[in-house]
C-alpha cells in the first residue's frame, strides 16, 4: 500500500506536543484483564507495547474516575480516584510508569462543566440553600408558573433543568439530569477543579484533554436562547432548535483557563487540549488557545460528524488556523469515542481498505496534532448495535434518530482466533464487530501490506520530517476530488497531493525531476493519483 524514502533527522523540539501523534484509549473497550467484560487499567498497561509500536508520542485516556457510569465516566463522582471497575490508584501509577518507560506521554480527561449527581459536592449542595457548597452548582427558582427558569435544552434531549424538591429549585444540566452543571463562576469551584488537576499532575500525568469546556459557564442573567435558523441539517433533539448563546460559551471561561495554564506551567508545561463542540466553534477555539497564557491546543468536530471527506472541507478546516503569532495550535481527529467510524461514514464498503490508507496519510500530513482513536490504525468499521444491547444514553433516549455512539466503542480486536477476539475472557459489555476478526492486531501485524504496518511507517515518516510535524501549511488546490497542499519548515519543502475520490486523476508538480517521493499510498506517483491515493513529495534542490 505504501512506499517511504529514508528519513532525515528531526531536530530537538521545545514542546513535545507540537505536531504530536496522540492515541486515544477508551478504557472500557481496550483490554479486559479480569474477565468481567469491561476493559480496565491493567488491561491497558498490558497492551501498551502495541501503542508504542505505532510510534505515537502520547496516549489520551478517556475517563476512568469514580462514577455511577450513567454517561460512562463523563459523570464523575470523585475526581481524584479510580472507579473499581477500572482498577485502583496503584494500577494507574503502574500504567504511568509503563507508559513513560516506553517513551509515551499520558494525557487524561478533565471534566469541569459538570459532575455526577452522586458527587459529594452535589449531595451537599442540594441539601439546602445555605450550606457551604450551596452555590457550587447552578440553581435557580422556578418561573411564576412553576416552569423552568429558561428555555435552555439538554444535549441529550428535553429541558436542561430538573426540579429538586429538597431545595425547591431547579438545577442546570446541559447533558443528562444525572450530570448537574458546576457553577464555575464561583472561585471556590475553580479552586476545587484546579486541585483535582494538580492531584493528577503530581501523579505524573503529562497533560489534559478538557472535555466540553465551552459548556463550563452559563449566563448568570438566565436569558432565553434565541431560536436557531434552519440550515437544512437534521434536527433530532430540542437542543438543535436553539442558538446556544446563553447556556454556554460565557466570555469568562478564558479567565479560568488562564488559571489552569498557570498550574500546568508550574508543573513543567503539561499539555492541554480543549474539546469545543458546536456548529461554529472557531471563535471559541481561538479564544481558548490565544497567546501563551491559555490552553495549548483545541479541536472541534470539523471531521467527526462530516458526512463526506472533501477537499473543500479540509481547506475550510485548516484555514481557520493560520500560522500567525498569537494563534493557537490545532488538533485534528477523524474518529473518536463520540463519532462513528470514518470508513463507515465516508466511503462504500468495497473501497474501505484503500480509503483507510489514504485517510491515514492525510491525517498525518495536516498541520497540527493528529489524534488517532483506538482501532483506527486497524481500519475498524462501525458496528451495528441492536436496540436491546444499546448502552449509550443519548442513543436510547433519541432512538432511532440519533446514531449510537456504542458502534465506535466496541472492544478492540487483538487476536483473530481468540475468544472475544482477545479482548478478555468474559462477555464484553458491547458485542465485538462481526467483521473485526479479519482486522485484528495479530493478523495485521503479520501482513506486510496491512493498514497497521502502513500506519507505523507513516507515523515514522511524519516524526522524521520537521516540515510534516511542525511546518507551515498552504492549500494550493482543493477542487472536486483533488487536494494539494504544501508543508514547509527550515528549508524543507513538501508537497502533499491526494485524490479523495474513486475516479483516477492525472496530477503532477511542475518540474517533476526536482521532487522525490517520501511516502505514497495506493499507487500514487508524480503524474497519477489513482482512486483514494496520496503522496508526499520533497523538493530536492
QUITAVEN-V852758 format. One record per pair of residues at least 12 apart in sequence whose ideal C-beta (glycine too) atoms are under 10 Angstrom apart, sorted by the first residue. I is the first residue (numbers start at 1). J is the second residue. If there is no record, write none. Layout:
# QUITAVEN-V852758
I,J
I,J
This chain:
# QUITAVEN-V852758
1,353
1,354
1,356
1,357
1,358
1,360
1,361
1,448
1,449
1,450
1,451
1,453
1,454
1,457
1,458
1,520
1,521
1,522
1,523
1,533
2,357
2,360
2,361
2,449
2,451
2,453
2,454
2,455
2,457
2,458
2,461
2,519
2,520
2,521
2,522
2,523
2,524
2,534
2,535
3,457
3,517
3,518
3,519
3,520
3,521
3,523
3,524
3,525
3,535
4,454
4,457
4,458
4,460
4,461
4,464
4,517
4,518
4,519
4,520
4,536
5,461
5,464
5,465
5,516
5,517
5,518
5,519
5,520
5,536
5,538
6,464
6,518
7,460
7,461
7,462
7,463
7,464
7,465
7,518
8,464
8,465
8,466
8,467
8,492
8,518
8,538
9,464
9,465
9,466
10,462
10,463
10,464
10,465
10,466
10,468
10,469
10,470
11,466
11,469
11,470
11,489
11,490
13,466
13,469
13,470
14,269
15,269
15,271
15,296
15,329
15,470
16,57
16,58
16,105
16,206
16,207
16,269
16,271
17,57
17,58
17,105
17,107
17,206
17,207
17,269
17,270
17,271
17,272
17,273
17,296
17,297
17,329
17,331
17,369
18,271
18,296
18,297
18,329
18,368
18,369
18,469
18,470
19,57
19,329
19,364
19,366
19,367
19,368
19,369
19,370
19,462
19,463
19,466
19,467
19,468
19,469
19,470
19,471
19,489
20,56
20,57
20,58
20,105
20,107
20,207
20,271
20,273
20,297
20,331
20,368
20,369
20,370
20,371
20,462
20,463
20,469
21,54
21,55
21,56
21,57
21,58
21,363
21,364
21,369
21,370
21,371
21,372
21,455
21,458
21,459
21,462
21,463
21,469
22,56
22,57
22,58
22,59
22,60
22,104
22,105
22,107
22,207
22,209
22,271
22,273
22,297
22,331
22,333
22,369
22,370
22,371
22,372
23,48
23,50
23,51
23,52
23,54
23,55
23,56
23,57
23,58
23,59
23,60
23,61
23,104
23,107
23,370
23,371
23,372
23,373
23,374
23,376
23,377
23,459
24,58
24,59
24,60
24,61
24,62
24,107
24,109
24,209
24,333
24,335
24,336
24,337
24,371
24,372
24,373
24,374
24,375
24,376
25,39
25,43
25,44
25,47
25,48
25,51
25,59
25,60
25,61
25,62
25,64
25,95
25,106
25,337
25,373
25,374
25,412
26,39
26,60
26,61
26,62
26,63
26,72
26,73
26,336
26,337
26,373
26,374
26,375
26,408
26,409
26,410
26,411
26,412
27,39
27,40
27,41
27,43
27,44
27,61
27,62
27,63
27,64
27,72
27,73
27,82
27,83
27,85
27,86
27,87
27,95
27,374
28,40
28,62
28,63
28,64
28,69
28,72
28,73
28,85
28,86
28,337
28,391
28,409
28,411
28,428
28,429
28,430
29,43
29,62
29,72
29,337
29,374
29,375
29,406
29,408
29,409
29,410
29,411
29,412
29,423
29,428
29,429
29,430
29,432
30,43
30,44
30,46
30,47
30,50
30,51
30,59
30,61
30,62
30,374
30,375
30,411
30,412
30,414
30,423
31,43
31,44
31,45
31,46
31,47
31,48
31,50
31,374
31,411
31,412
31,414
31,422
31,423
31,424
32,411
32,412
32,420
32,422
32,423
32,424
32,425
32,426
32,427
32,428
32,429
33,45
33,46
33,47
33,87
33,91
33,424
33,425
34,85
34,87
34,424
34,425
34,426
35,420
35,424
35,425
35,426
35,427
36,85
36,424
36,425
36,426
36,427
36,428
36,429
37,85
37,411
37,420
37,423
37,424
37,425
37,426
37,427
37,428
37,429
37,430
38,69
38,83
38,85
38,86
38,411
38,423
38,424
38,426
38,428
38,429
38,430
39,64
39,85
39,86
39,374
39,411
39,412
39,423
39,424
39,428
39,429
40,64
40,82
40,83
40,84
40,85
40,86
40,87
40,88
40,91
40,424
41,61
41,64
41,82
41,83
41,85
41,86
41,87
41,88
41,89
41,90
41,91
41,92
41,93
41,94
41,95
41,96
42,86
42,87
42,88
42,91
42,92
42,94
42,95
43,86
43,87
43,91
43,95
43,412
43,423
43,424
44,59
44,61
44,64
44,86
44,87
44,91
44,92
44,94
44,95
44,98
44,99
44,374
45,87
45,91
45,92
45,94
45,95
45,96
45,97
45,98
45,99
46,95
46,98
47,374
47,412
47,414
47,422
47,441
48,95
48,98
48,99
48,101
48,102
48,104
49,98
49,102
50,374
50,377
50,412
50,414
50,441
50,445
50,452
51,99
51,102
51,104
51,372
51,374
51,377
52,98
52,99
52,101
52,102
52,103
52,104
53,102
53,377
53,441
53,445
53,452
53,453
53,455
53,456
53,459
54,104
54,372
54,377
54,452
54,455
54,456
54,458
54,459
54,460
55,103
55,455
55,456
55,457
55,458
55,459
55,460
55,461
55,462
55,463
55,464
56,103
56,104
56,105
56,370
56,371
56,372
56,377
56,455
56,456
56,459
56,463
57,103
57,104
57,105
57,107
57,206
57,271
57,369
57,370
57,459
57,463
57,469
58,99
58,103
58,104
58,105
58,106
58,107
58,206
58,207
58,271
58,369
58,371
59,95
59,99
59,102
59,104
59,105
59,106
59,107
59,108
59,206
59,374
60,105
60,106
60,107
60,108
60,109
60,207
60,208
60,209
60,271
60,273
60,333
60,336
60,371
60,372
60,373
61,73
61,86
61,92
61,95
61,99
61,106
61,107
61,108
61,109
61,205
61,209
62,74
62,108
62,109
62,209
62,211
62,336
62,337
62,338
62,373
62,374
62,409
63,75
63,76
63,79
63,83
63,86
63,108
63,109
63,110
63,111
63,211
64,81
64,82
64,83
64,85
64,86
64,87
64,91
64,92
64,95
64,108
64,109
65,77
65,78
65,79
65,80
65,81
65,82
65,83
65,86
65,108
65,109
65,110
65,111
65,116
65,196
65,200
66,78
66,79
66,80
66,81
66,82
66,83
66,84
66,85
66,86
66,116
66,118
66,119
67,81
67,83
67,85
67,86
67,111
67,115
67,116
67,118
67,119
68,83
68,116
68,117
68,118
68,119
68,178
69,83
69,85
69,116
69,391
70,116
70,117
70,118
70,175
70,176
70,177
70,178
70,179
70,393
71,111
71,114
71,116
71,156
71,175
71,176
71,178
71,179
71,392
71,393
71,394
72,337
72,391
72,392
72,393
72,405
72,406
72,409
72,429
73,85
73,86
73,109
73,111
73,116
73,337
74,109
74,111
74,113
74,114
74,115
74,116
74,175
74,176
74,179
74,211
74,212
74,337
74,338
75,111
75,114
75,115
75,116
75,117
75,118
75,119
75,175
75,176
75,178
75,179
75,180
75,393
76,109
76,110
76,111
76,112
76,114
76,115
76,116
76,118
76,119
76,179
76,196
76,211
77,115
77,116
77,117
77,118
77,119
77,120
77,121
77,122
77,123
78,115
78,116
78,118
78,119
78,120
78,121
78,196
79,110
79,111
79,112
79,115
79,119
79,121
79,192
79,193
79,195
79,196
79,197
79,199
79,200
80,195
80,196
80,198
80,199
80,200
80,203
81,199
85,429
89,203
92,106
92,108
92,200
92,203
92,204
92,205
93,203
93,204
95,204
96,108
96,200
96,203
96,204
96,205
96,206
97,204
99,204
99,205
99,206
100,204
100,206
104,206
105,205
105,206
105,207
105,270
105,271
106,200
106,203
106,204
106,205
106,206
106,207
107,205
107,206
107,207
107,208
107,209
107,270
107,271
107,272
107,273
107,371
108,197
108,200
108,203
108,205
108,206
108,207
108,208
108,209
109,208
109,209
109,210
109,211
109,275
110,193
110,194
110,196
110,197
110,200
110,205
110,207
110,208
110,209
110,210
110,211
110,213
110,260
110,272
111,179
111,182
111,193
111,196
111,209
111,210
111,211
111,212
111,213
111,215
111,216
112,182
112,184
112,189
112,190
112,192
112,193
112,194
112,196
112,197
112,208
112,210
112,211
112,212
112,213
112,215
112,216
112,217
112,253
112,256
112,257
112,260
113,173
113,174
113,175
113,179
113,181
113,182
113,184
113,193
113,210
113,211
113,212
113,213
113,214
113,215
113,216
113,217
113,218
113,248
113,253
114,137
114,138
114,172
114,173
114,174
114,175
114,176
114,178
114,179
114,180
114,181
114,182
114,184
114,211
114,212
114,215
114,216
115,136
115,137
115,178
115,179
115,180
115,181
115,182
115,193
116,176
116,178
116,179
116,180
117,137
117,162
117,164
117,171
117,173
117,176
117,177
117,178
117,179
117,180
118,178
119,136
119,137
119,179
119,180
119,182
120,133
121,133
121,136
121,137
121,180
121,182
121,189
121,192
122,136
122,137
122,164
122,171
122,178
122,179
122,180
122,182
124,136
124,137
125,137
125,138
125,139
125,164
125,166
125,167
125,171
125,180
125,182
125,183
126,139
126,164
126,165
126,166
126,167
126,169
126,171
126,180
127,166
127,167
128,166
128,167
129,166
129,167
129,168
129,169
131,167
132,188
133,183
133,186
133,188
133,189
133,192
134,167
134,183
135,183
135,185
135,186
135,188
135,189
136,180
136,182
136,183
136,184
136,186
136,188
136,189
136,192
137,164
137,167
137,171
137,172
137,173
137,180
137,181
137,182
137,183
137,186
137,189
138,160
138,161
138,169
138,170
138,171
138,172
138,173
138,174
138,180
138,181
138,182
138,183
138,184
138,185
138,186
138,217
138,218
138,220
138,222
138,247
139,161
139,164
139,167
139,168
139,169
139,170
139,171
139,172
139,180
139,181
139,183
140,161
140,169
140,170
140,171
140,172
140,218
140,220
140,222
141,167
141,168
141,169
141,170
141,222
142,161
142,163
142,168
142,169
142,170
143,170
146,163
146,170
147,159
147,161
147,170
148,160
148,161
148,162
148,163
148,170
148,172
148,222
149,161
149,169
149,170
149,172
149,222
149,224
150,170
150,172
150,218
150,219
150,221
150,222
150,223
150,224
150,225
150,246
150,247
151,223
151,224
151,225
151,226
151,227
151,238
151,241
151,242
151,246
151,247
152,172
152,173
152,174
152,218
152,219
152,222
152,223
152,224
152,225
152,238
152,239
152,242
152,244
152,246
152,247
152,248
153,174
153,225
153,237
153,238
153,239
153,240
153,241
153,242
153,244
153,247
154,172
154,173
154,174
154,175
154,176
154,177
154,179
154,237
154,238
154,239
154,247
154,394
154,397
155,173
155,174
155,175
155,176
155,179
155,212
155,215
155,237
155,238
155,239
155,240
155,244
155,247
155,248
155,277
155,394
156,173
156,174
156,175
156,176
156,177
156,179
156,237
156,239
156,392
156,393
156,394
156,395
156,396
156,397
156,398
156,402
157,176
157,236
157,237
157,238
157,239
157,393
157,394
157,397
157,398
157,402
158,173
158,176
158,177
158,237
158,238
158,239
158,397
159,172
159,173
159,177
159,238
160,172
160,173
160,174
160,175
160,177
160,181
160,218
160,225
160,238
160,239
160,242
160,247
160,248
161,173
161,177
162,176
162,177
162,178
162,180
163,177
164,180
171,183
172,215
172,218
172,222
172,247
174,212
174,214
174,215
174,216
174,218
174,239
174,244
174,247
174,248
175,212
175,215
175,393
175,394
176,393
176,394
176,397
178,393
179,393
181,215
181,216
181,217
181,218
181,247
181,248
182,215
182,216
182,217
183,216
183,217
183,218
183,220
184,213
184,215
184,216
184,217
184,218
184,250
184,252
184,253
184,255
184,256
185,216
185,217
185,218
185,220
185,250
185,252
185,253
185,255
185,256
187,256
187,259
189,216
189,256
190,216
190,255
190,256
190,259
190,260
191,259
193,216
193,256
193,259
193,260
193,263
194,256
194,259
194,260
194,262
194,263
194,264
195,263
197,210
197,260
197,263
197,264
197,267
197,270
197,272
198,263
198,264
198,266
198,267
200,267
200,270
201,263
201,264
201,266
201,267
201,268
201,270
202,267
204,267
205,267
205,270
205,271
206,264
206,267
206,268
206,269
206,270
206,271
207,264
207,267
207,269
207,270
207,271
207,272
207,273
207,296
207,297
208,260
208,263
208,264
208,270
208,271
208,272
208,273
208,274
208,295
208,296
209,271
209,272
209,273
209,274
209,275
209,297
209,299
209,331
209,371
210,257
210,260
210,272
210,273
210,274
210,275
210,276
210,288
210,295
210,298
211,274
211,275
211,277
212,248
212,274
212,275
212,276
212,277
213,248
213,249
213,253
213,256
213,257
213,260
213,272
213,273
213,274
213,275
213,276
213,277
213,284
213,285
213,288
213,295
213,298
214,244
214,248
214,249
214,250
214,253
214,274
214,275
214,276
214,277
214,278
214,281
214,284
214,285
214,287
214,288
214,298
214,300
215,244
215,247
215,248
215,249
215,250
215,253
215,275
215,276
215,277
215,278
216,248
216,249
216,250
216,252
216,253
216,256
216,257
216,274
217,247
217,248
217,249
217,250
217,251
217,252
217,253
217,254
217,255
217,256
218,246
218,247
218,248
218,249
218,250
219,245
219,246
219,247
219,248
219,249
219,250
220,246
220,250
220,252
221,246
222,246
222,247
223,245
223,246
223,247
224,242
224,245
224,246
224,247
225,239
225,241
225,242
225,243
225,244
225,245
225,246
225,247
225,248
226,242
226,243
226,244
226,245
226,246
227,241
227,242
227,243
228,240
228,241
228,242
228,243
228,244
228,245
228,279
229,243
231,279
233,279
233,305
233,307
234,401
234,402
235,401
236,394
236,398
236,400
236,401
236,402
236,403
237,394
237,397
237,398
237,401
237,402
240,279
243,278
243,279
243,280
244,277
244,278
244,279
248,277
248,278
248,284
249,276
249,278
249,281
249,283
249,284
249,287
251,284
251,287
253,274
253,284
253,287
253,288
253,294
254,284
254,287
254,288
254,289
254,290
254,291
254,293
254,294
254,295
255,294
256,294
257,272
257,274
257,287
257,288
257,289
257,290
257,293
257,294
257,295
258,291
258,293
258,294
258,295
259,293
260,272
260,274
260,293
260,294
260,295
261,289
261,291
261,292
261,293
261,294
261,295
261,296
262,293
264,295
264,296
265,292
265,293
269,296
270,296
271,295
271,296
271,297
271,369
272,288
272,289
272,294
272,295
272,296
272,297
272,298
273,288
273,289
273,295
273,296
273,297
273,298
273,299
273,328
273,329
273,330
273,331
273,369
273,371
274,288
274,289
274,294
274,295
274,296
274,297
274,298
274,299
274,300
274,328
274,331
275,298
275,299
275,300
275,301
275,331
275,333
275,336
275,338
276,288
276,289
276,295
276,298
276,299
276,300
276,301
277,299
277,300
277,301
277,304
277,305
277,338
278,300
278,301
279,300
279,301
279,305
280,300
281,298
281,299
281,300
281,301
281,302
281,320
282,298
282,300
282,302
282,316
282,317
282,320
282,321
283,320
284,298
284,300
285,297
285,298
285,299
285,300
285,320
285,321
285,328
285,330
285,331
286,298
286,320
286,321
286,322
286,326
286,327
286,328
286,330
287,328
288,328
289,321
289,326
289,327
289,328
289,329
289,330
289,331
290,326
290,327
290,328
291,325
291,326
291,327
291,328
292,326
292,328
294,328
295,328
295,329
296,328
296,329
296,331
296,369
297,321
297,328
297,329
297,330
297,331
297,332
297,368
297,369
297,371
298,321
298,328
298,329
298,330
298,331
298,368
299,330
299,331
299,332
299,333
299,336
299,368
299,369
299,371
300,317
300,320
300,330
300,331
300,332
300,333
301,333
301,336
301,338
301,339
302,314
302,316
302,317
302,318
302,320
302,330
302,332
302,333
302,334
303,317
303,332
303,333
303,334
303,335
303,336
303,339
303,342
303,345
303,346
303,359
303,363
303,366
304,332
304,333
304,334
304,335
304,336
304,338
304,339
304,340
304,342
304,345
304,373
305,338
305,339
305,340
305,345
305,403
306,334
306,339
306,342
306,345
306,346
307,345
307,346
308,345
308,346
308,347
308,500
309,334
309,342
309,345
309,346
309,347
309,355
309,358
309,359
309,362
309,483
309,498
309,500
309,501
310,346
310,478
310,479
310,480
310,481
310,483
310,500
310,501
311,475
311,477
311,478
311,479
311,480
311,481
311,482
311,483
311,484
311,485
311,498
311,499
311,500
311,501
312,478
312,479
312,480
312,483
312,500
313,478
313,483
313,500
314,332
314,362
314,366
314,475
314,478
314,483
314,485
314,498
314,500
315,475
315,477
315,478
315,479
315,483
315,485
316,475
316,478
317,330
317,332
317,366
317,368
318,330
318,332
318,366
318,367
318,368
318,473
318,474
318,475
318,478
318,485
319,473
319,474
319,475
319,478
321,366
321,367
321,368
321,473
322,472
322,473
323,367
323,470
323,471
323,472
323,473
323,474
323,488
328,368
329,367
329,368
329,369
329,470
330,366
330,367
330,368
330,369
330,473
331,366
331,368
331,369
331,370
331,371
332,362
332,363
332,364
332,366
332,367
332,368
332,369
332,370
332,371
333,363
333,369
333,370
333,371
333,372
333,373
333,376
334,346
334,359
334,360
334,362
334,363
334,366
334,370
334,371
334,372
334,373
334,376
335,359
335,363
335,371
335,372
335,373
335,374
335,375
335,376
335,380
335,382
335,408
336,371
336,372
336,373
336,374
336,376
336,405
336,408
337,373
337,374
337,405
337,408
337,409
338,373
338,392
338,394
338,405
338,408
338,409
339,373
339,382
339,403
339,405
339,408
340,381
340,382
340,383
340,403
340,404
340,405
340,407
340,408
341,356
341,373
341,375
341,376
341,379
341,380
341,381
341,382
341,383
341,407
341,408
341,410
341,433
342,355
342,356
342,359
342,363
342,373
342,376
342,379
342,380
342,381
342,382
342,408
343,355
343,356
343,359
343,376
343,379
343,380
343,381
343,382
343,451
344,380
344,381
344,382
344,383
344,384
344,407
344,408
345,382
345,403
346,359
346,500
347,359
347,500
347,501
347,502
347,532
348,502
349,381
349,435
350,502
351,501
351,502
351,531
351,532
352,379
352,381
352,435
352,451
352,532
353,379
353,439
353,449
353,450
353,451
353,522
353,532
354,502
354,521
354,522
354,523
354,530
354,531
354,532
354,533
355,379
355,500
355,502
355,522
355,531
355,532
356,376
356,377
356,378
356,379
356,380
356,381
356,439
356,451
356,454
356,455
356,521
356,532
357,379
357,449
357,450
357,451
357,454
357,455
357,458
357,520
357,521
357,522
357,532
357,533
357,534
358,498
358,499
358,500
358,521
358,522
358,524
358,529
358,530
358,531
358,532
358,533
358,534
358,535
359,376
359,379
359,451
359,498
359,500
359,521
359,532
359,534
360,372
360,376
360,377
360,379
360,451
360,454
360,455
360,458
360,459
360,521
360,534
361,454
361,455
361,458
361,461
361,462
361,496
361,498
361,519
361,520
361,521
361,522
361,524
361,533
361,534
361,535
361,536
362,483
362,485
362,496
362,498
362,500
362,521
362,534
363,376
363,455
363,458
363,462
364,455
364,458
364,459
364,461
364,462
364,463
364,468
364,469
364,496
364,519
364,536
365,458
365,461
365,462
365,465
365,467
365,468
365,473
365,483
365,485
365,487
365,494
365,496
365,497
365,498
365,519
365,534
365,535
365,536
366,468
366,473
366,485
366,487
366,496
367,467
367,468
367,469
367,470
367,471
367,472
367,473
367,474
367,485
367,487
367,489
368,470
368,473
369,469
370,458
370,459
370,462
370,469
372,455
372,459
373,408
373,409
374,408
374,409
374,411
374,412
375,408
375,409
375,410
375,411
375,412
375,413
375,433
375,436
375,439
375,441
376,408
376,451
376,455
377,439
377,441
377,444
377,450
377,451
377,452
377,453
377,454
377,455
377,456
377,458
377,459
378,412
378,413
378,436
378,438
378,439
378,440
378,441
378,443
378,444
378,450
378,451
378,452
378,455
379,436
379,438
379,439
379,444
379,450
379,451
379,452
379,454
379,455
380,408
380,410
380,412
380,413
380,433
380,435
380,436
380,439
380,440
380,451
381,407
381,408
381,410
381,433
381,434
381,435
381,436
381,439
382,403
382,404
382,406
382,407
382,408
382,410
382,433
383,404
383,406
383,407
383,408
383,409
383,410
383,411
383,430
383,431
383,432
383,433
383,434
383,435
383,436
384,404
384,406
384,407
384,431
384,433
384,434
385,404
385,405
385,406
385,407
385,409
385,410
385,430
385,431
386,404
386,431
387,399
387,400
387,404
389,404
389,406
389,429
389,430
389,431
390,404
390,405
390,406
390,407
390,430
391,404
391,405
391,406
391,409
391,429
391,430
392,404
392,405
392,406
392,407
392,408
392,409
392,430
393,405
394,406
395,407
404,430
406,429
406,430
406,431
407,430
407,433
408,430
409,429
409,430
410,423
410,428
410,429
410,430
410,431
410,432
410,433
410,436
411,423
411,424
411,428
411,429
411,430
411,431
411,432
411,433
411,436
412,432
412,436
412,440
412,441
413,432
413,433
413,435
413,436
413,437
413,438
413,439
413,440
413,441
413,442
413,443
413,444
414,440
414,441
414,442
414,443
415,437
415,440
415,441
415,442
415,443
416,436
416,437
416,438
416,439
416,440
416,441
416,442
416,443
416,444
416,446
417,437
417,440
417,442
417,443
418,437
418,440
418,442
419,432
420,432
421,433
421,436
421,437
421,439
421,440
421,441
421,442
422,437
422,440
422,441
422,442
423,436
439,451
439,452
440,452
451,521
454,519
454,521
457,519
457,521
458,519
458,521
458,536
460,519
461,518
461,519
461,536
462,519
462,536
464,518
465,487
465,489
465,492
465,494
465,518
465,519
465,536
465,538
466,487
466,488
466,489
466,490
466,491
466,492
466,494
467,486
467,487
467,488
467,489
467,490
467,491
467,492
467,493
467,494
467,496
467,536
467,538
468,487
468,489
468,492
468,494
468,496
468,518
468,519
468,536
468,538
469,487
469,489
470,487
470,489
470,490
471,486
471,487
471,488
471,489
471,490
471,492
471,493
471,494
472,486
472,487
472,488
472,489
472,493
473,485
473,486
473,487
473,488
473,494
473,496
474,486
474,487
474,488
475,496
476,495
476,496
476,497
476,509
477,497
477,498
477,507
478,498
478,500
480,499
480,500
480,501
480,503
480,505
481,498
481,499
481,500
481,501
481,502
481,503
481,504
481,505
481,529
481,531
481,532
482,497
482,498
482,499
482,500
482,501
482,505
482,506
482,507
482,529
483,496
483,497
483,498
483,499
483,500
483,529
483,534
484,496
484,497
484,498
484,507
484,509
484,529
484,534
484,537
485,497
485,498
486,537
486,539
487,536
487,538
488,539
491,539
492,538
492,539
493,515
493,537
493,538
493,539
493,540
494,515
494,518
494,519
494,536
494,537
494,538
494,539
495,509
495,515
495,526
495,535
495,536
495,537
495,538
495,539
496,519
496,534
496,535
496,536
496,537
497,509
497,520
497,524
497,526
497,529
497,533
497,534
497,535
497,536
497,537
498,521
498,524
498,529
498,532
498,533
498,534
498,535
498,536
499,522
499,524
499,528
499,529
499,530
499,531
499,532
499,533
499,534
499,535
500,529
500,531
500,532
500,533
500,534
501,529
501,531
501,532
502,530
502,531
502,532
503,529
503,530
503,531
504,523
504,528
504,529
504,530
504,531
504,532
504,533
505,524
505,528
505,529
505,530
505,531
505,533
506,527
506,528
506,529
507,524
507,525
507,526
507,527
507,528
507,529
507,535
508,525
508,526
508,527
508,528
508,529
508,537
509,526
509,527
509,537
509,539
511,539
511,541
512,525
512,526
512,527
512,537
513,526
513,540
513,541
514,537
514,538
514,539
514,540
514,541
515,535
515,536
515,537
515,538
515,539
515,540
515,541
516,536
516,537
516,538
516,539
516,540
517,535
517,536
517,537
517,538
518,535
518,536
518,537
518,538
519,534
519,535
519,536
519,537
519,538
520,533
520,534
520,535
520,536
520,537
521,533
521,534
521,535
521,536
522,534
522,535
523,535
524,536
524,537
525,537
